[in-house]
Each structure stands twice: as C-alpha cells, then as structure tokens.
Amino acid sequence: MKLKALCFLPAIAIATTAHADDFEWKKMSFGAMGFNAPKYEGSSQYEPYYLPAIDLQYGPFFASVMQGAGVYLPMNESRSFIIAPAIRWRVKRNLGDPWGTIKFIENIRPTATVNTIYKLDTWSFNFRMTDGLDDSNRGAMFNLGISWQDDISDKINMTVYATAMYGDRDYNQTYFGITPDQSAQYGYDVYDAPAGLKSLDMGGLIKYFITDAVSIDLAWEFMRLVGPAAASPITESKNQILFGIGATYNF
C-alpha cells in the first residue's frame, strides 16, 4: 500500500525561488500511528504495524514520514504550481524468509521522487514519479492523484484522495513477478510481470483536535489491484484495505 513506501531523511539542498521571509517554521508535528494492513500488496492476511507521525516544514524544506525529505520549488508567483524533489524509502519485497512467505520488512532502499503539484483552493492535483536508486530497488512508479483538504468544523480537518498508480516493467517484476529460481524454491508459478497500471486507490485522513495542539488521527485506504499486479501468482486478494489510528502534537 502507499503508506508502506516510507521515508525520513535530511532535506536535500536545492536552490529555490522562495523569498527570504519564507524561511520560518510553517509546520511541526510529532506523534505515532498504528495500522492494520495487508502483509504485502496482494495478501489476504493482515498484520499490525506502527509508525512515527513526523511532519516538518521549514520555509520550502520539508521532511515527513509520508512525503520523504526534500524542497518545494514554487513555479509561479501565486505558488499554486510547485515541484517537490525528494528522497524517500521504499520497502522491498522479500521472498527469503525461512517459511517461504512474502514479507515487506527489511531491505528498505532509497528512491528519488519528483512530485508536481497544482493547488486550487482546497483541491490539489499531483503527478509523482519515483525511481529506485540501486540495483536491488529497480523500477519506476508513476502516480496520478487528486486530493481535497479542508476544515469541516472547528475541531475536525479532513483529507480525501484518489490515486492511479502505473509501474514500469522493472517495478512490477520486482514486486509482483516470480523468477524461475523463486518458483523452484517457493512453489509459485513463474510470472514475468509486464509494465502497466498497477492499482487504483482512494483514502483519507480525519484529524480531530482535542485541544488546539493535540489531535486524534484516523486514516483509511482502499486499493484495488489491477493489470499485472492482479494477475500475479502472489496476489491472494485484489482488494486491499488499510486502517490506522494515532495521535499527534502540533506545534
């Protein structure tokens, strides 16, 4: 699922068109969230996992568990169109545990991401390109998404989003393909995954503010695997659901 492509690295240094008075803390929040999610994309089995909830922005620079670490580059005076290069971590599929099952633990690898965002009041439209930075994390992912965020009351802020994800051949083979060696060792049919649309998903986040600083956070996501991902021998269920709950202190 998208929330399993996680990261937190120091901001990369890139020249920006930001004004001098922009260099101040715009966002600073810390917390933790627990999730119940499939063991891997395509699994019918679920397991809990826990993550820190960190979201920082100083001027144009950002660092968060969800977005990685990078910089916002405003492309016009209204700043409704921006480009956000970043470094993220991607969790690699692992077929090598002693029970012959598939897990998304260990083997985390950095990726380079360029996210283009167009903001229109409460709406955002984005196109993200992500590529692995080493041979064990091959493949490019392309995301096309739309999101809406607004305060729906004095205490509740809501975000909802929808995303289509396309993987090139290397990406789909890395996460959904089965090589002859893997087939012989684990019993899955050999599968050479082609490039194609991988998934369609929608989700949201509700923040309920107990005080001005403390919020209870509820997250959810529904993903439908399609194309090469749906046809993979490791896919036990095309419908993937994630739920999360946590708390955040917002400075």
DRENPA-3360 file (N, C-alpha, C; in nm, 2 decimals, always signed):
BEGIN
1 = MKLKALCF = +0.08/-0.12/+0.00/+0.00/+0.00/+0.00/+0.09/+0.12/+0.00 ~ +0.03/+0.23/-0.03/+0.11/+0.35/-0.05/+0.17/+0.39/+0.09 ~ +0.11/+0.37/+0.20/+0.17/+0.40/+0.33/+0.29/+0.32/+0.36 ~ +0.32/+0.21/+0.29/+0.43/+0.13/+0.32/+0.55/+0.18/+0.24 ~ +0.54/+0.29/+0.16/+0.66/+0.35/+0.09/+0.70/+0.46/+0.18 ~ +0.78/+0.44/+0.28/+0.80/+0.53/+0.39/+0.94/+0.59/+0.39 ~ +0.96/+0.70/+0.45/+1.09/+0.77/+0.45/+1.10/+0.87/+0.55 ~ +1.23/+0.90/+0.59/+1.26/+1.02/+0.67/+1.41/+1.04/+0.66;
9 = LPAIAIAT = +1.45/+1.13/+0.58/+1.59/+1.16/+0.55/+1.61/+1.31/+0.56 ~ +1.74/+1.36/+0.59/+1.76/+1.50/+0.59/+1.72/+1.57/+0.45 ~ +1.68/+1.69/+0.46/+1.64/+1.76/+0.34/+1.75/+1.77/+0.24 ~ +1.72/+1.75/+0.11/+1.83/+1.77/+0.01/+1.84/+1.91/-0.02 ~ +1.96/+1.96/-0.05/+1.98/+2.10/-0.08/+1.96/+2.13/-0.22 ~ +1.86/+2.21/-0.26/+1.84/+2.26/-0.39/+1.80/+2.40/-0.39 ~ +1.86/+2.48/-0.48/+1.82/+2.62/-0.48/+1.68/+2.64/-0.51 ~ +1.61/+2.74/-0.45/+1.47/+2.76/-0.46/+1.45/+2.91/-0.50;
17 = TAHADDFE = +1.32/+2.94/-0.54/+1.28/+3.07/-0.57/+1.21/+3.13/-0.45 ~ +1.22/+3.07/-0.33/+1.15/+3.12/-0.22/+1.20/+3.25/-0.17 ~ +1.12/+3.34/-0.11/+1.16/+3.47/-0.06/+1.22/+3.45/+0.08 ~ +1.30/+3.55/+0.12/+1.37/+3.53/+0.24/+1.28/+3.52/+0.36 ~ +1.17/+3.59/+0.36/+1.07/+3.58/+0.47/+1.00/+3.45/+0.48 ~ +1.02/+3.36/+0.38/+0.96/+3.23/+0.38/+1.03/+3.13/+0.48 ~ +1.16/+3.17/+0.52/+1.24/+3.08/+0.59/+1.20/+3.09/+0.74 ~ +1.09/+3.02/+0.78/+1.04/+3.01/+0.91/+0.97/+2.88/+0.92;
25 = WKKMSFGA = +0.95/+2.83/+1.05/+0.87/+2.71/+1.07/+0.73/+2.72/+1.03 ~ +0.68/+2.65/+0.93/+0.54/+2.65/+0.89/+0.46/+2.53/+0.94 ~ +0.54/+2.43/+0.97/+0.47/+2.31/+1.02/+0.56/+2.23/+1.10 ~ +0.51/+2.18/+1.22/+0.59/+2.10/+1.31/+0.50/+2.01/+1.39 ~ +0.50/+1.88/+1.36/+0.41/+1.79/+1.44/+0.48/+1.66/+1.46 ~ +0.45/+1.60/+1.58/+0.51/+1.47/+1.61/+0.40/+1.38/+1.67 ~ +0.41/+1.26/+1.65/+0.31/+1.16/+1.71/+0.34/+1.02/+1.67 ~ +0.24/+0.94/+1.67/+0.26/+0.80/+1.63/+0.12/+0.74/+1.58;
33 = MGFNAPKY = +0.13/+0.64/+1.49/+0.01/+0.58/+1.44/+0.03/+0.43/+1.43 ~ -0.08/+0.36/+1.46/-0.08/+0.22/+1.44/-0.18/+0.18/+1.33 ~ -0.14/+0.08/+1.24/-0.21/+0.05/+1.13/-0.24/-0.10/+1.13 ~ -0.35/-0.14/+1.07/-0.38/-0.28/+1.04/-0.39/-0.28/+0.88 ~ -0.30/-0.36/+0.82/-0.28/-0.36/+0.68/-0.24/-0.49/+0.63 ~ -0.26/-0.52/+0.50/-0.21/-0.65/+0.44/-0.06/-0.67/+0.46 ~ -0.02/-0.79/+0.47/+0.12/-0.82/+0.50/+0.20/-0.77/+0.38 ~ +0.15/-0.77/+0.26/+0.21/-0.72/+0.14/+0.10/-0.69/+0.04;
41 = EGSSQYEP = +0.13/-0.61/-0.06/+0.03/-0.58/-0.16/-0.02/-0.71/-0.23 ~ -0.14/-0.74/-0.22/-0.20/-0.87/-0.27/-0.23/-0.97/-0.17 ~ -0.18/-0.95/-0.05/-0.21/-1.05/+0.06/-0.35/-1.05/+0.11 ~ -0.40/-1.16/+0.15/-0.53/-1.17/+0.21/-0.52/-1.17/+0.37 ~ -0.39/-1.17/+0.41/-0.37/-1.18/+0.56/-0.32/-1.04/+0.60 ~ -0.37/-1.00/+0.72/-0.34/-0.87/+0.78/-0.25/-0.88/+0.90 ~ -0.18/-0.77/+0.93/-0.10/-0.76/+1.05/-0.09/-0.62/+1.09 ~ -0.07/-0.59/+1.22/-0.05/-0.46/+1.27/+0.09/-0.41/+1.25;
49 = YYLPAIDL = +0.11/-0.28/+1.23/+0.24/-0.22/+1.23/+0.23/-0.08/+1.28 ~ +0.34/-0.02/+1.32/+0.34/+0.11/+1.39/+0.44/+0.20/+1.33 ~ +0.41/+0.33/+1.32/+0.50/+0.43/+1.26/+0.50/+0.56/+1.34 ~ +0.61/+0.63/+1.34/+0.61/+0.76/+1.40/+0.53/+0.85/+1.30 ~ +0.47/+0.95/+1.35/+0.40/+1.05/+1.26/+0.48/+1.18/+1.28 ~ +0.56/+1.21/+1.18/+0.65/+1.33/+1.18/+0.62/+1.41/+1.06 ~ +0.60/+1.54/+1.07/+0.57/+1.62/+0.96/+0.63/+1.76/+0.99 ~ +0.74/+1.79/+0.92/+0.81/+1.92/+0.94/+0.82/+2.00/+0.81;
57 = QYGPFFAS = +0.81/+2.13/+0.82/+0.84/+2.22/+0.71/+0.90/+2.35/+0.76 ~ +1.02/+2.37/+0.71/+1.09/+2.50/+0.74/+1.11/+2.57/+0.61 ~ +1.04/+2.68/+0.59/+1.04/+2.75/+0.46/+1.00/+2.65/+0.35 ~ +1.08/+2.64/+0.25/+1.05/+2.55/+0.14/+1.09/+2.40/+0.17 ~ +1.16/+2.38/+0.28/+1.22/+2.24/+0.30/+1.12/+2.16/+0.39 ~ +1.10/+2.04/+0.35/+1.01/+1.95/+0.43/+1.08/+1.82/+0.46 ~ +1.03/+1.75/+0.56/+1.07/+1.62/+0.60/+0.96/+1.55/+0.67 ~ +0.91/+1.44/+0.62/+0.80/+1.37/+0.69/+0.80/+1.22/+0.65;
65 = VMQGAGVY = +0.74/+1.15/+0.74/+0.73/+1.00/+0.71/+0.66/+0.97/+0.58 ~ +0.56/+1.05/+0.55/+0.47/+1.02/+0.43/+0.54/+1.07/+0.30 ~ +0.60/+1.19/+0.31/+0.65/+1.25/+0.18/+0.79/+1.24/+0.16 ~ +0.87/+1.20/+0.26/+1.01/+1.20/+0.24/+1.07/+1.33/+0.28 ~ +1.19/+1.36/+0.23/+1.26/+1.48/+0.26/+1.30/+1.55/+0.13 ~ +1.27/+1.68/+0.12/+1.30/+1.75/+0.00/+1.27/+1.90/+0.01 ~ +1.23/+1.96/-0.10/+1.21/+2.10/-0.10/+1.10/+2.13/-0.20 ~ +1.02/+2.23/-0.17/+0.92/+2.28/-0.25/+0.97/+2.39/-0.34;
73 = LPMNESRS = +0.96/+2.38/-0.47/+1.00/+2.48/-0.57/+0.88/+2.55/-0.63 ~ +0.84/+2.67/-0.58/+0.73/+2.74/-0.65/+0.76/+2.78/-0.79 ~ +0.67/+2.75/-0.88/+0.70/+2.78/-1.02/+0.62/+2.90/-1.08 ~ +0.55/+2.97/-0.99/+0.48/+3.09/-1.03/+0.46/+3.18/-0.91 ~ +0.42/+3.30/-0.94/+0.40/+3.40/-0.83/+0.29/+3.36/-0.73 ~ +0.19/+3.30/-0.78/+0.08/+3.26/-0.69/+0.11/+3.14/-0.61 ~ +0.22/+3.06/-0.66/+0.26/+2.94/-0.59/+0.16/+2.83/-0.59 ~ +0.07/+2.84/-0.69/-0.03/+2.73/-0.70/+0.03/+2.61/-0.77;
81 = FIIAPAIR = +0.14/+2.63/-0.84/+0.21/+2.52/-0.91/+0.35/+2.50/-0.85 ~ +0.38/+2.39/-0.80/+0.51/+2.37/-0.74/+0.57/+2.23/-0.78 ~ +0.70/+2.22/-0.77/+0.77/+2.09/-0.79/+0.84/+2.06/-0.66 ~ +0.83/+1.93/-0.62/+0.89/+1.89/-0.49/+0.98/+1.77/-0.51 ~ +1.11/+1.79/-0.54/+1.20/+1.68/-0.54/+1.22/+1.63/-0.40 ~ +1.24/+1.50/-0.39/+1.26/+1.44/-0.25/+1.33/+1.31/-0.26 ~ +1.38/+1.27/-0.14/+1.43/+1.13/-0.12/+1.33/+1.06/-0.04 ~ +1.30/+0.94/-0.08/+1.20/+0.85/+0.00/+1.27/+0.72/+0.02;
89 = WRVKRNLG = +1.21/+0.64/+0.11/+1.24/+0.50/+0.12/+1.13/+0.41/+0.07 ~ +1.17/+0.30/+0.00/+1.07/+0.20/-0.05/+1.11/+0.07/+0.01 ~ +1.00/+0.00/+0.06/+1.03/-0.13/+0.13/+1.02/-0.24/+0.02 ~ +1.12/-0.32/+0.01/+1.13/-0.41/-0.10/+1.07/-0.55/-0.06 ~ +1.01/-0.61/-0.16/+0.95/-0.74/-0.13/+1.06/-0.84/-0.09 ~ +1.04/-0.93/+0.00/+1.14/-1.02/+0.05/+1.08/-1.16/+0.04 ~ +1.13/-1.25/-0.04/+1.09/-1.39/-0.05/+1.18/-1.48/+0.02 ~ +1.28/-1.42/+0.10/+1.38/-1.50/+0.15/+1.37/-1.55/+0.30;
97 = DPWGTIKF = +1.25/-1.53/+0.36/+1.25/-1.58/+0.50/+1.23/-1.73/+0.50 ~ +1.26/-1.79/+0.62/+1.27/-1.94/+0.62/+1.13/-2.01/+0.60 ~ +1.02/-1.94/+0.61/+0.89/-2.00/+0.59/+0.84/-2.00/+0.45 ~ +0.92/-1.93/+0.36/+0.88/-1.92/+0.22/+0.76/-1.83/+0.20 ~ +0.73/-1.74/+0.29/+0.62/-1.64/+0.27/+0.68/-1.51/+0.22 ~ +0.59/-1.42/+0.19/+0.64/-1.29/+0.14/+0.61/-1.18/+0.24 ~ +0.71/-1.11/+0.27/+0.70/-1.00/+0.37/+0.76/-0.87/+0.31 ~ +0.71/-0.76/+0.36/+0.77/-0.63/+0.33/+0.84/-0.57/+0.45;
105 = IENIRPTA = +0.94/-0.65/+0.50/+1.02/-0.60/+0.61/+1.16/-0.61/+0.56 ~ +1.25/-0.53/+0.62/+1.39/-0.53/+0.58/+1.40/-0.48/+0.44 ~ +1.52/-0.48/+0.39/+1.55/-0.44/+0.25/+1.49/-0.31/+0.21 ~ +1.49/-0.21/+0.30/+1.44/-0.08/+0.26/+1.55/-0.01/+0.18 ~ +1.51/+0.06/+0.07/+1.60/+0.12/-0.02/+1.56/+0.26/-0.05 ~ +1.65/+0.36/-0.08/+1.62/+0.49/-0.11/+1.56/+0.50/-0.25 ~ +1.48/+0.60/-0.27/+1.43/+0.63/-0.41/+1.43/+0.78/-0.43 ~ +1.44/+0.82/-0.56/+1.43/+0.96/-0.59/+1.29/+0.99/-0.64;
113 = TVNTIYKL = +1.23/+1.10/-0.59/+1.09/+1.13/-0.62/+1.08/+1.27/-0.67 ~ +1.01/+1.30/-0.78/+0.97/+1.43/-0.82/+0.82/+1.44/-0.82 ~ +0.76/+1.53/-0.74/+0.62/+1.54/-0.73/+0.58/+1.68/-0.78 ~ +0.50/+1.68/-0.88/+0.44/+1.81/-0.93/+0.30/+1.83/-0.88 ~ +0.28/+1.95/-0.82/+0.15/+1.97/-0.75/+0.09/+2.10/-0.80 ~ -0.04/+2.10/-0.83/-0.11/+2.22/-0.86/-0.22/+2.23/-0.76 ~ -0.22/+2.35/-0.69/-0.31/+2.37/-0.58/-0.42/+2.47/-0.62 ~ -0.54/+2.44/-0.59/-0.65/+2.52/-0.63/-0.75/+2.52/-0.51;
121 = DTWSFNFR = -0.73/+2.62/-0.42/-0.81/+2.64/-0.30/-0.79/+2.51/-0.22 ~ -0.90/+2.44/-0.19/-0.89/+2.32/-0.11/-0.85/+2.19/-0.19 ~ -0.84/+2.21/-0.32/-0.80/+2.09/-0.41/-0.66/+2.09/-0.44 ~ -0.60/+1.97/-0.46/-0.47/+1.96/-0.51/-0.46/+1.85/-0.62 ~ -0.39/+1.87/-0.73/-0.37/+1.77/-0.83/-0.22/+1.74/-0.84 ~ -0.19/+1.62/-0.85/-0.04/+1.59/-0.85/-0.01/+1.47/-0.94 ~ +0.12/+1.48/-0.99/+0.17/+1.37/-1.07/+0.31/+1.35/-1.01 ~ +0.33/+1.22/-0.96/+0.46/+1.19/-0.90/+0.53/+1.08/-0.97;
129 = MTDGLDDS = +0.66/+1.10/-0.99/+0.75/+1.00/-1.05/+0.85/+0.95/-0.95 ~ +0.86/+0.82/-0.93/+0.96/+0.77/-0.83/+1.04/+0.66/-0.89 ~ +1.17/+0.66/-0.87/+1.26/+0.56/-0.92/+1.36/+0.51/-0.82 ~ +1.39/+0.39/-0.82/+1.49/+0.33/-0.73/+1.63/+0.38/-0.76 ~ +1.71/+0.38/-0.65/+1.85/+0.44/-0.66/+1.95/+0.33/-0.66 ~ +1.92/+0.20/-0.65/+2.02/+0.09/-0.66/+1.96/-0.03/-0.73 ~ +2.04/-0.12/-0.76/+2.00/-0.24/-0.85/+1.90/-0.33/-0.78 ~ +1.90/-0.33/-0.64/+1.80/-0.41/-0.57/+1.67/-0.35/-0.55;
137 = NRGAMFNL = +1.66/-0.22/-0.60/+1.53/-0.15/-0.58/+1.49/-0.09/-0.72 ~ +1.50/-0.17/-0.82/+1.48/-0.13/-0.96/+1.33/-0.09/-0.98 ~ +1.31/+0.00/-1.08/+1.18/+0.02/-1.13/+1.12/+0.16/-1.10 ~ +1.04/+0.21/-1.19/+0.98/+0.34/-1.17/+0.83/+0.33/-1.15 ~ +0.78/+0.41/-1.07/+0.64/+0.42/-1.04/+0.59/+0.56/-1.07 ~ +0.47/+0.57/-1.14/+0.41/+0.69/-1.17/+0.27/+0.70/-1.11 ~ +0.25/+0.81/-1.03/+0.12/+0.82/-0.96/+0.05/+0.95/-1.01 ~ -0.08/+0.94/-1.04/-0.16/+1.05/-1.08/-0.27/+1.06/-0.98;
145 = GISWQDDI = -0.28/+1.17/-0.91/-0.37/+1.18/-0.80/-0.44/+1.31/-0.78 ~ -0.55/+1.31/-0.71/-0.63/+1.43/-0.67/-0.66/+1.42/-0.52 ~ -0.66/+1.53/-0.45/-0.69/+1.53/-0.31/-0.77/+1.66/-0.27 ~ -0.84/+1.65/-0.17/-0.92/+1.76/-0.11/-0.89/+1.77/+0.04 ~ -0.87/+1.89/+0.09/-0.84/+1.90/+0.23/-0.91/+2.03/+0.28 ~ -0.98/+2.02/+0.39/-1.04/+2.14/+0.45/-1.09/+2.12/+0.59 ~ -1.11/+2.22/+0.66/-1.17/+2.21/+0.80/-1.32/+2.20/+0.78 ~ -1.38/+2.09/+0.83/-1.52/+2.07/+0.82/-1.60/+2.12/+0.95;
153 = SDKINMTV = -1.52/+2.15/+1.05/-1.58/+2.21/+1.17/-1.46/+2.28/+1.25 ~ -1.49/+2.33/+1.36/-1.38/+2.40/+1.44/-1.28/+2.29/+1.49 ~ -1.32/+2.17/+1.50/-1.23/+2.07/+1.56/-1.19/+1.96/+1.46 ~ -1.25/+1.96/+1.34/-1.22/+1.85/+1.25/-1.16/+1.90/+1.12 ~ -1.05/+1.84/+1.08/-0.99/+1.86/+0.95/-0.99/+1.73/+0.87 ~ -1.03/+1.74/+0.75/-1.04/+1.61/+0.67/-0.96/+1.62/+0.54 ~ -0.90/+1.51/+0.50/-0.84/+1.50/+0.37/-0.89/+1.37/+0.30 ~ -0.92/+1.38/+0.18/-0.96/+1.26/+0.10/-0.88/+1.27/-0.03;
161 = YATAMYGD = -0.85/+1.15/-0.09/-0.76/+1.15/-0.21/-0.80/+1.02/-0.29 ~ -0.76/+1.03/-0.42/-0.78/+0.92/-0.51/-0.65/+0.92/-0.60 ~ -0.60/+0.80/-0.63/-0.47/+0.79/-0.70/-0.47/+0.67/-0.79 ~ -0.42/+0.69/-0.91/-0.39/+0.58/-1.00/-0.24/+0.56/-1.01 ~ -0.19/+0.43/-1.00/-0.05/+0.40/-1.00/-0.01/+0.31/-1.12 ~ +0.09/+0.35/-1.19/+0.14/+0.28/-1.30/+0.29/+0.24/-1.27 ~ +0.32/+0.11/-1.29/+0.45/+0.06/-1.27/+0.52/+0.02/-1.41 ~ +0.65/+0.06/-1.42/+0.71/+0.01/-1.54/+0.75/-0.14/-1.52;
169 = RDYNQTYF = +0.81/-0.20/-1.62/+0.83/-0.35/-1.62/+0.92/-0.39/-1.50 ~ +1.03/-0.31/-1.47/+1.12/-0.34/-1.36/+1.04/-0.34/-1.23 ~ +0.96/-0.23/-1.21/+0.89/-0.22/-1.08/+0.79/-0.33/-1.06 ~ +0.71/-0.36/-1.16/+0.61/-0.47/-1.15/+0.67/-0.60/-1.13 ~ +0.79/-0.62/-1.20/+0.86/-0.75/-1.18/+0.92/-0.76/-1.04 ~ +0.97/-0.65/-0.99/+1.03/-0.66/-0.86/+0.93/-0.69/-0.75 ~ +0.81/-0.64/-0.76/+0.71/-0.65/-0.66/+0.61/-0.76/-0.68 ~ +0.59/-0.80/-0.81/+0.48/-0.90/-0.84/+0.53/-1.01/-0.92;
177 = GITPDQSA = +0.65/-1.00/-0.98/+0.70/-1.11/-1.06/+0.76/-1.23/-0.98 ~ +0.77/-1.34/-1.05/+0.83/-1.46/-0.99/+0.93/-1.52/-1.09 ~ +1.06/-1.52/-1.05/+1.16/-1.57/-1.13/+1.16/-1.72/-1.13 ~ +1.23/-1.79/-1.22/+1.24/-1.93/-1.22/+1.30/-1.99/-1.09 ~ +1.40/-1.92/-1.03/+1.46/-1.96/-0.91/+1.36/-1.95/-0.79 ~ +1.29/-1.84/-0.79/+1.19/-1.82/-0.68/+1.07/-1.92/-0.70 ~ +1.04/-1.96/-0.82/+0.93/-2.06/-0.85/+0.98/-2.19/-0.79 ~ +1.10/-2.23/-0.82/+1.16/-2.36/-0.77/+1.17/-2.37/-0.62;
185 = QYGYDVYD = +1.20/-2.25/-0.56/+1.22/-2.25/-0.42/+1.09/-2.24/-0.34 ~ +0.99/-2.16/-0.39/+0.88/-2.13/-0.31/+0.75/-2.19/-0.37 ~ +0.75/-2.24/-0.49/+0.63/-2.31/-0.54/+0.54/-2.22/-0.62 ~ +0.56/-2.10/-0.64/+0.48/-2.01/-0.72/+0.51/-2.04/-0.87 ~ +0.41/-2.02/-0.95/+0.43/-2.02/-1.10/+0.52/-1.91/-1.14 ~ +0.60/-1.94/-1.24/+0.69/-1.83/-1.30/+0.60/-1.72/-1.36 ~ +0.63/-1.60/-1.33/+0.55/-1.49/-1.38/+0.64/-1.37/-1.41 ~ +0.64/-1.33/-1.54/+0.71/-1.22/-1.59/+0.62/-1.10/-1.60;
193 = APAGLKSL = +0.62/-1.01/-1.50/+0.52/-0.91/-1.50/+0.55/-0.80/-1.60 ~ +0.46/-0.76/-1.68/+0.48/-0.65/-1.78/+0.46/-0.51/-1.71 ~ +0.49/-0.41/-1.79/+0.45/-0.27/-1.74/+0.30/-0.26/-1.75 ~ +0.25/-0.17/-1.67/+0.10/-0.15/-1.68/+0.05/-0.08/-1.55 ~ -0.08/-0.04/-1.56/-0.15/+0.01/-1.45/-0.15/-0.09/-1.33 ~ -0.10/-0.05/-1.22/-0.09/-0.14/-1.11/-0.21/-0.14/-1.01 ~ -0.26/-0.02/-0.98/-0.36/-0.01/-0.88/-0.44/+0.12/-0.89 ~ -0.56/+0.12/-0.84/-0.64/+0.24/-0.82/-0.68/+0.24/-0.67;
201 = DMGGLIKY = -0.66/+0.36/-0.61/-0.69/+0.36/-0.46/-0.75/+0.49/-0.42 ~ -0.82/+0.49/-0.31/-0.88/+0.61/-0.25/-0.86/+0.59/-0.10 ~ -0.85/+0.71/-0.04/-0.83/+0.70/+0.11/-0.86/+0.84/+0.17 ~ -0.83/+0.85/+0.30/-0.85/+0.97/+0.37/-0.79/+0.98/+0.50 ~ -0.79/+1.10/+0.56/-0.73/+1.12/+0.70/-0.82/+1.22/+0.76 ~ -0.87/+1.19/+0.88/-0.95/+1.28/+0.97/-0.87/+1.31/+1.09 ~ -0.85/+1.44/+1.12/-0.79/+1.49/+1.24/-0.89/+1.55/+1.33 ~ -0.91/+1.50/+1.45/-1.00/+1.56/+1.54/-0.92/+1.62/+1.65;
209 = FITDAVSI = -0.93/+1.75/+1.67/-0.84/+1.83/+1.76/-0.91/+1.83/+1.90 ~ -0.85/+1.76/+1.99/-0.89/+1.76/+2.13/-0.86/+1.90/+2.20 ~ -0.75/+1.95/+2.17/-0.71/+2.09/+2.20/-0.66/+2.15/+2.07 ~ -0.61/+2.28/+2.09/-0.55/+2.34/+1.97/-0.43/+2.27/+1.92 ~ -0.36/+2.20/+2.01/-0.23/+2.14/+1.97/-0.24/+1.99/+1.95 ~ -0.33/+1.92/+2.02/-0.34/+1.77/+2.02/-0.45/+1.72/+1.93 ~ -0.42/+1.63/+1.84/-0.53/+1.57/+1.76/-0.53/+1.42/+1.76 ~ -0.64/+1.36/+1.75/-0.66/+1.22/+1.72/-0.68/+1.20/+1.57;
217 = DLAWEFMR = -0.60/+1.11/+1.51/-0.59/+1.09/+1.37/-0.65/+0.96/+1.33 ~ -0.74/+0.96/+1.23/-0.79/+0.83/+1.18/-0.76/+0.83/+1.03 ~ -0.70/+0.72/+0.98/-0.66/+0.71/+0.84/-0.72/+0.58/+0.78 ~ -0.75/+0.59/+0.65/-0.80/+0.47/+0.58/-0.76/+0.47/+0.44 ~ -0.76/+0.35/+0.38/-0.72/+0.35/+0.24/-0.78/+0.22/+0.18 ~ -0.84/+0.23/+0.06/-0.89/+0.11/-0.02/-0.81/+0.11/-0.15 ~ -0.75/+0.00/-0.18/-0.67/-0.02/-0.30/-0.73/-0.14/-0.38 ~ -0.75/-0.12/-0.51/-0.79/-0.22/-0.60/-0.67/-0.25/-0.69;
225 = LVGPAAAS = -0.61/-0.37/-0.68/-0.50/-0.41/-0.77/-0.56/-0.45/-0.91 ~ -0.49/-0.40/-1.01/-0.54/-0.43/-1.15/-0.42/-0.47/-1.23 ~ -0.44/-0.51/-1.36/-0.34/-0.53/-1.45/-0.24/-0.64/-1.40 ~ -0.11/-0.61/-1.42/+0.00/-0.71/-1.39/-0.01/-0.75/-1.24 ~ -0.04/-0.65/-1.15/-0.05/-0.68/-1.01/-0.16/-0.78/-0.98 ~ -0.28/-0.76/-1.04/-0.39/-0.85/-1.01/-0.36/-0.99/-1.07 ~ -0.29/-1.00/-1.18/-0.26/-1.13/-1.24/-0.15/-1.21/-1.18 ~ -0.08/-1.15/-1.08/+0.04/-1.21/-1.02/+0.00/-1.34/-0.94;
233 = PITESKNQ = +0.09/-1.44/-0.94/+0.06/-1.56/-0.86/+0.06/-1.53/-0.71 ~ +0.13/-1.42/-0.66/+0.13/-1.39/-0.52/+0.01/-1.32/-0.47 ~ -0.07/-1.27/-0.57/-0.19/-1.19/-0.53/-0.30/-1.28/-0.49 ~ -0.33/-1.28/-0.36/-0.44/-1.36/-0.30/-0.57/-1.28/-0.30 ~ -0.57/-1.15/-0.29/-0.68/-1.06/-0.29/-0.66/-0.94/-0.37 ~ -0.74/-0.90/-0.46/-0.72/-0.78/-0.54/-0.77/-0.66/-0.46 ~ -0.85/-0.68/-0.35/-0.90/-0.56/-0.27/-0.81/-0.55/-0.15 ~ -0.75/-0.44/-0.13/-0.66/-0.42/-0.01/-0.71/-0.30/+0.07;
241 = ILFGIGAT = -0.72/-0.32/+0.20/-0.78/-0.22/+0.29/-0.68/-0.19/+0.40 ~ -0.67/-0.07/+0.44/-0.58/-0.03/+0.55/-0.66/+0.07/+0.64 ~ -0.64/+0.05/+0.77/-0.70/+0.14/+0.87/-0.59/+0.18/+0.97 ~ -0.59/+0.30/+1.01/-0.49/+0.35/+1.11/-0.55/+0.45/+1.21 ~ -0.49/+0.45/+1.33/-0.53/+0.54/+1.43/-0.41/+0.59/+1.51 ~ -0.41/+0.72/+1.54/-0.29/+0.77/+1.61/-0.32/+0.90/+1.68 ~ -0.22/+0.96/+1.73/-0.23/+1.09/+1.80/-0.11/+1.18/+1.76 ~ -0.13/+1.30/+1.75/-0.03/+1.40/+1.70/-0.03/+1.52/+1.79;
249 = YNF = +0.09/+1.57/+1.82/+0.10/+1.70/+1.88/+0.15/+1.80/+1.78 ~ +0.07/+1.90/+1.76/+0.10/+2.00/+1.65/+0.15/+2.13/+1.71 ~ +0.27/+2.17/+1.68/+0.33/+2.30/+1.74/+0.28/+2.42/+1.66;
% end
